[in-house]
Amino acid sequence: MRIESDPLTCENCGDLDHGDVETVPEVPKLDPESYAVEGEGTDVYVCRGCGSVLGVR
């Protein structure tokens, strides 16, 4: 999937245009067991309407 060109769908809001997606930069990566921050942050794509995470770069 390419966030720049593929159709997007939000569980809460339905089909989205690319203008309905917000990029949250430099979100910390967490170890799922210890919750320790690992490495560099990454971009996360969220729905502007409800804030649900749509994808991670």
MMTF fields as JSON, N, C-alpha, C and O atoms, coordinates in Angstrom:
{
  "mmtfVersion": "1.0.0",
  "mmtfProducer": "UNKNOWN",
  "numBonds": 227,
  "numAtoms": 228,
  "numGroups": 57,
  "numChains": 1,
  "numModels": 1,
  "chainsPerModel": [1],
  "groupsPerChain": [57],
  "chainIdList": ["A"],
  "bondAtomList": [4, 2, 8, 6, 12, 10, 16, 14, 20, 18, 24, 22, 28, 26, 32, 30, 36, 34, 40, 38, 44, 42, 48, 46, 52, 50, 56, 54, 60, 58, 64, 62, 68, 66, 72, 70, 76, 74, 80, 78, 84, 82, 88, 86, 92, 90, 96, 94, 100, 98, 104, 102, 108, 106, 112, 110, 116, 114, 120, 118, 124, 122, 128, 126, 132, 130, 136, 134, 140, 138, 144, 142, 148, 146, 152, 150, 156, 154, 160, 158, 164, 162, 168, 166, 172, 170, 176, 174, 180, 178, 184, 182, 188, 186, 192, 190, 196, 194, 200, 198, 204, 202, 208, 206, 212, 210, 216, 214, 220, 218, 224, 222],
  "bondOrderList": [1, 1, 1, 1, 1, 1, 1, 1, 1, 1, 1, 1, 1, 1, 1, 1, 1, 1, 1, 1, 1, 1, 1, 1, 1, 1, 1, 1, 1, 1, 1, 1, 1, 1, 1, 1, 1, 1, 1, 1, 1, 1, 1, 1, 1, 1, 1, 1, 1, 1, 1, 1, 1, 1, 1, 1],
  "groupList": [{"groupName": "MET", "atomNameList": ["N", "CA", "C", "O"], "elementList": ["N", "C", "C", "O"], "formalChargeList": [0, 0, 0, 0], "bondAtomList": [1, 0, 2, 1, 3, 2], "bondOrderList": [1, 1, 2], "singleLetterCode": "M", "chemCompType": "L-PEPTIDE LINKING"}, {"groupName": "ARG", "atomNameList": ["N", "CA", "C", "O"], "elementList": ["N", "C", "C", "O"], "formalChargeList": [0, 0, 0, 0], "bondAtomList": [1, 0, 2, 1, 3, 2], "bondOrderList": [1, 1, 2], "singleLetterCode": "R", "chemCompType": "L-PEPTIDE LINKING"}, {"groupName": "ILE", "atomNameList": ["N", "CA", "C", "O"], "elementList": ["N", "C", "C", "O"], "formalChargeList": [0, 0, 0, 0], "bondAtomList": [1, 0, 2, 1, 3, 2], "bondOrderList": [1, 1, 2], "singleLetterCode": "I", "chemCompType": "L-PEPTIDE LINKING"}, {"groupName": "GLU", "atomNameList": ["N", "CA", "C", "O"], "elementList": ["N", "C", "C", "O"], "formalChargeList": [0, 0, 0, 0], "bondAtomList": [1, 0, 2, 1, 3, 2], "bondOrderList": [1, 1, 2], "singleLetterCode": "E", "chemCompType": "L-PEPTIDE LINKING"}, {"groupName": "SER", "atomNameList": ["N", "CA", "C", "O"], "elementList": ["N", "C", "C", "O"], "formalChargeList": [0, 0, 0, 0], "bondAtomList": [1, 0, 2, 1, 3, 2], "bondOrderList": [1, 1, 2], "singleLetterCode": "S", "chemCompType": "L-PEPTIDE LINKING"}, {"groupName": "ASP", "atomNameList": ["N", "CA", "C", "O"], "elementList": ["N", "C", "C", "O"], "formalChargeList": [0, 0, 0, 0], "bondAtomList": [1, 0, 2, 1, 3, 2], "bondOrderList": [1, 1, 2], "singleLetterCode": "D", "chemCompType": "L-PEPTIDE LINKING"}, {"groupName": "PRO", "atomNameList": ["N", "CA", "C", "O"], "elementList": ["N", "C", "C", "O"], "formalChargeList": [0, 0, 0, 0], "bondAtomList": [1, 0, 2, 1, 3, 2], "bondOrderList": [1, 1, 2], "singleLetterCode": "P", "chemCompType": "L-PEPTIDE LINKING"}, {"groupName": "LEU", "atomNameList": ["N", "CA", "C", "O"], "elementList": ["N", "C", "C", "O"], "formalChargeList": [0, 0, 0, 0], "bondAtomList": [1, 0, 2, 1, 3, 2], "bondOrderList": [1, 1, 2], "singleLetterCode": "L", "chemCompType": "L-PEPTIDE LINKING"}, {"groupName": "THR", "atomNameList": ["N", "CA", "C", "O"], "elementList": ["N", "C", "C", "O"], "formalChargeList": [0, 0, 0, 0], "bondAtomList": [1, 0, 2, 1, 3, 2], "bondOrderList": [1, 1, 2], "singleLetterCode": "T", "chemCompType": "L-PEPTIDE LINKING"}, {"groupName": "CYS", "atomNameList": ["N", "CA", "C", "O"], "elementList": ["N", "C", "C", "O"], "formalChargeList": [0, 0, 0, 0], "bondAtomList": [1, 0, 2, 1, 3, 2], "bondOrderList": [1, 1, 2], "singleLetterCode": "C", "chemCompType": "L-PEPTIDE LINKING"}, {"groupName": "ASN", "atomNameList": ["N", "CA", "C", "O"], "elementList": ["N", "C", "C", "O"], "formalChargeList": [0, 0, 0, 0], "bondAtomList": [1, 0, 2, 1, 3, 2], "bondOrderList": [1, 1, 2], "singleLetterCode": "N", "chemCompType": "L-PEPTIDE LINKING"}, {"groupName": "GLY", "atomNameList": ["N", "CA", "C", "O"], "elementList": ["N", "C", "C", "O"], "formalChargeList": [0, 0, 0, 0], "bondAtomList": [1, 0, 2, 1, 3, 2], "bondOrderList": [1, 1, 2], "singleLetterCode": "G", "chemCompType": "PEPTIDE LINKING"}, {"groupName": "HIS", "atomNameList": ["N", "CA", "C", "O"], "elementList": ["N", "C", "C", "O"], "formalChargeList": [0, 0, 0, 0], "bondAtomList": [1, 0, 2, 1, 3, 2], "bondOrderList": [1, 1, 2], "singleLetterCode": "H", "chemCompType": "L-PEPTIDE LINKING"}, {"groupName": "VAL", "atomNameList": ["N", "CA", "C", "O"], "elementList": ["N", "C", "C", "O"], "formalChargeList": [0, 0, 0, 0], "bondAtomList": [1, 0, 2, 1, 3, 2], "bondOrderList": [1, 1, 2], "singleLetterCode": "V", "chemCompType": "L-PEPTIDE LINKING"}, {"groupName": "LYS", "atomNameList": ["N", "CA", "C", "O"], "elementList": ["N", "C", "C", "O"], "formalChargeList": [0, 0, 0, 0], "bondAtomList": [1, 0, 2, 1, 3, 2], "bondOrderList": [1, 1, 2], "singleLetterCode": "K", "chemCompType": "L-PEPTIDE LINKING"}, {"groupName": "TYR", "atomNameList": ["N", "CA", "C", "O"], "elementList": ["N", "C", "C", "O"], "formalChargeList": [0, 0, 0, 0], "bondAtomList": [1, 0, 2, 1, 3, 2], "bondOrderList": [1, 1, 2], "singleLetterCode": "Y", "chemCompType": "L-PEPTIDE LINKING"}, {"groupName": "ALA", "atomNameList": ["N", "CA", "C", "O"], "elementList": ["N", "C", "C", "O"], "formalChargeList": [0, 0, 0, 0], "bondAtomList": [1, 0, 2, 1, 3, 2], "bondOrderList": [1, 1, 2], "singleLetterCode": "A", "chemCompType": "L-PEPTIDE LINKING"}],
  "groupTypeList": [0, 1, 2, 3, 4, 5, 6, 7, 8, 9, 3, 10, 9, 11, 5, 7, 5, 12, 11, 5, 13, 3, 8, 13, 6, 3, 13, 6, 14, 7, 5, 6, 3, 4, 15, 16, 13, 3, 11, 3, 11, 8, 5, 13, 15, 13, 9, 1, 11, 9, 11, 4, 13, 7, 11, 13, 1],
  "groupIdList": [1, 2, 3, 4, 5, 6, 7, 8, 9, 10, 11, 12, 13, 14, 15, 16, 17, 18, 19, 20, 21, 22, 23, 24, 25, 26, 27, 28, 29, 30, 31, 32, 33, 34, 35, 36, 37, 38, 39, 40, 41, 42, 43, 44, 45, 46, 47, 48, 49, 50, 51, 52, 53, 54, 55, 56, 57],
  "secStructList": [7, 7, 6, 6, 6, 1, 7, 3, 3, 3, 6, 6, 6, 3, 3, 3, 7, 4, 4, 4, 3, 3, 3, 3, 3, 3, 3, 3, 3, 3, 7, 6, 6, 6, 7, 7, 3, 3, 3, 3, 3, 3, 3, 3, 3, 3, 3, 6, 6, 6, 7, 7, 3, 3, 3, 3, 7],
  "xCoordList": [0.843, 0.0, 0.881, 1.865, 0.522, 1.225, 0.263, -0.755, 0.575, -0.303, -0.565, -1.611, 0.392, 0.256, -0.769, -1.333, -1.025, -1.863, -2.996, -3.956, -2.926, -3.955, -5.189, -5.079, -6.365, -7.575, -7.43, -6.788, -8.026, -7.92, -9.295, -10.271, -9.372, -10.624, -10.351, -9.361, -11.235, -11.175, -12.305, -13.423, -12.028, -13.06, -14.26, -15.395, -14.011, -15.074, -15.735, -16.942, -14.948, -15.444, -15.713, -16.31, -15.29, -15.51, -14.405, -13.256, -14.766, -13.787, -13.276, -14.035, -11.974, -11.335, -10.647, -10.187, -10.581, -9.719, -8.366, -8.262, -7.338, -6.011, -5.94, -5.075, -6.828, -6.898, -7.476, -7.363, -8.099, -8.682, -7.668, -8.003, -6.431, -5.392, -4.375, -3.935, -4.014, -3.021, -1.773, -1.881, -0.6, 0.655, 1.141, 1.292, 1.385, 1.951, 3.416, 3.707, 4.349, 5.76, 6.435, 6.019, 7.483, 8.392, 7.709, 8.036, 6.764, 6.112, 7.102, 7.637, 7.353, 8.323, 7.882, 6.695, 8.849, 8.594, 8.758, 9.746, 7.798, 7.85, 8.001, 7.419, 8.787, 8.872, 7.556, 7.182, 6.837, 5.514, 5.529, 4.508, 6.668, 6.728, 7.155, 6.584, 8.157, 8.683, 8.202, 8.369, 7.611, 7.191, 8.369, 8.178, 9.575, 10.757, 10.795, 10.427, 11.241, 11.382, 12.581, 13.656, 12.385, 13.443, 13.712, 12.778, 14.965, 15.359, 14.752, 14.326, 14.727, 14.197, 12.68, 12.096, 12.055, 10.61, 10.232, 11.092, 8.947, 8.447, 7.179, 6.542, 6.816, 5.58, 4.395, 4.473, 3.301, 2.073, 0.97, 0.867, 0.142, -0.96, -2.251, -2.583, -2.99, -4.227, -5.378, -5.163, -6.596, -7.802, -8.023, -8.023, -8.211, -8.477, -9.808, -9.968, -10.761, -12.084, -12.134, -12.732, -11.503, -11.629, -10.298, -10.278, -9.18, -7.866, -7.391, -6.33, -8.149, -7.723, -6.459, -6.297, -5.57, -4.343, -4.694, -5.368, -4.221, -4.475, -3.256, -3.39, -2.08, -0.865, 0.369, 0.317, 1.484, 2.773, 3.77, 3.778, 4.608, 5.63, 6.691, 7.65],
  "yCoordList": [-1.187, 0.0, 1.239, 1.314, 2.203, 3.485, 4.553, 4.806, 5.176, 6.181, 7.336, 7.981, 7.596, 8.722, 8.479, 9.434, 7.199, 6.948, 5.945, 5.965, 5.082, 4.06, 4.623, 5.585, 4.032, 4.464, 4.191, 3.221, 5.044, 4.923, 4.752, 5.338, 3.952, 3.738, 3.802, 3.255, 4.473, 4.551, 3.683, 3.726, 2.899, 2.05, 2.869, 2.397, 4.09, 4.923, 5.849, 6.084, 6.375, 7.417, 6.93, 7.664, 5.715, 5.196, 5.605, 5.79, 5.746, 6.095, 7.515, 8.415, 7.703, 8.998, 9.466, 8.658, 10.787, 11.392, 11.605, 11.567, 11.828, 12.021, 13.298, 13.414, 14.256, 15.458, 15.199, 16.044, 14.033, 13.657, 12.973, 12.564, 12.848, 12.147, 13.164, 14.044, 13.03, 13.904, 13.078, 11.917, 13.664, 12.998, 13.523, 14.731, 12.616, 12.972, 12.541, 11.345, 13.515, 13.163, 12.726, 13.094, 11.934, 11.569, 10.952, 11.29, 10.05, 9.322, 8.265, 7.505, 8.203, 7.226, 5.791, 5.472, 4.933, 3.496, 2.877, 3.139, 2.061, 1.432, -0.075, -0.699, -0.654, -2.102, -2.573, -2.087, -3.505, -3.902, -4.606, -4.64, -5.163, -5.854, -4.938, -4.989, -4.097, -3.253, -1.806, -1.042, -1.427, -0.051, 0.918, 2.129, 0.4, 1.245, 1.86, 1.213, 3.107, 3.786, 3.19, 3.043, 2.845, 2.229, 3.038, 3.42, 3.302, 3.916, 5.286, 5.978, 5.655, 6.956, 6.9, 5.827, 8.061, 8.142, 7.879, 7.838, 7.703, 7.441, 8.257, 8.704, 8.45, 9.158, 8.206, 7.042, 8.716, 7.943, 8.71, 9.929, 7.997, 8.609, 8.367, 7.229, 9.461, 9.358, 10.034, 10.922, 9.601, 10.198, 11.556, 11.66, 12.598, 13.932, 13.982, 14.777, 13.149, 13.182, 12.624, 13.229, 11.457, 10.797, 10.51, 10.155, 10.655, 10.423, 8.986, 8.684, 8.08, 6.678, 6.548, 7.242, 5.659, 5.402, 4.622, 3.594, 5.132, 4.495, 3.741, 2.761, 4.188, 3.546, 4.156, 5.218, 3.465, 3.894, 3.853, 2.914, 4.863, 4.887, 3.88, 3.735],
  "zCoordList": [0.0, 0.0, 0.0, 0.735, -0.823, -0.868, -0.395, -1.039, 0.717, 1.318, 0.342, 0.41, -0.57, -1.49, -2.591, -3.124, -2.947, -4.113, -3.91, -4.68, -2.92, -2.727, -2.022, -1.262, -2.267, -1.563, -0.066, 0.338, 0.741, 2.188, 2.803, 2.334, 3.851, 4.566, 6.059, 6.544, 6.78, 8.241, 8.797, 8.283, 9.838, 10.45, 10.919, 10.863, 11.381, 11.943, 10.928, 10.993, 9.992, 9.081, 7.661, 6.873, 7.309, 5.963, 5.006, 5.408, 3.717, 2.688, 2.898, 3.258, 2.666, 2.874, 1.607, 0.8, 1.44, 0.432, 1.094, 2.32, 0.302, 0.887, 1.719, 2.587, 1.473, 2.302, 3.682, 4.57, 3.873, 5.163, 6.071, 7.183, 5.601, 6.351, 6.859, 6.119, 8.118, 8.736, 9.04, 9.437, 8.858, 9.195, 10.533, 10.717, 11.466, 12.763, 12.712, 12.703, 12.679, 12.509, 13.807, 14.905, 13.644, 14.73, 15.945, 17.083, 15.708, 16.799, 17.294, 16.487, 18.604, 19.115, 18.86, 18.93, 18.563, 18.424, 19.807, 20.493, 20.215, 21.53, 21.412, 20.525, 22.311, 22.425, 23.036, 24.103, 22.397, 22.892, 24.249, 24.936, 24.639, 25.927, 27.063, 28.153, 26.816, 27.898, 27.813, 28.763, 26.686, 26.408, 26.371, 26.486, 26.212, 26.094, 24.698, 23.718, 24.614, 23.329, 22.607, 23.187, 21.321, 20.525, 19.273, 18.568, 18.991, 17.731, 17.491, 18.416, 16.212, 15.805, 15.686, 15.538, 15.753, 15.564, 14.12, 13.24, 13.882, 12.535, 12.302, 13.256, 11.051, 10.721, 10.847, 10.453, 11.401, 11.541, 10.828, 10.967, 10.062, 9.331, 10.095, 10.426, 10.377, 11.145, 10.401, 9.576, 10.703, 10.145, 10.801, 12.028, 9.991, 10.543, 11.284, 12.21, 10.891, 11.499, 12.9, 13.79, 13.112, 14.418, 15.098, 16.276, 14.38, 14.973, 14.946, 15.493, 14.319, 14.246, 13.402, 12.398, 13.818, 13.064, 11.804, 11.86, 10.656, 9.363, 8.856, 8.124, 9.238, 8.758, 9.378, 9.999, 9.198, 9.728, 8.596, 7.799, 8.522, 7.469, 7.786, 7.028]
}
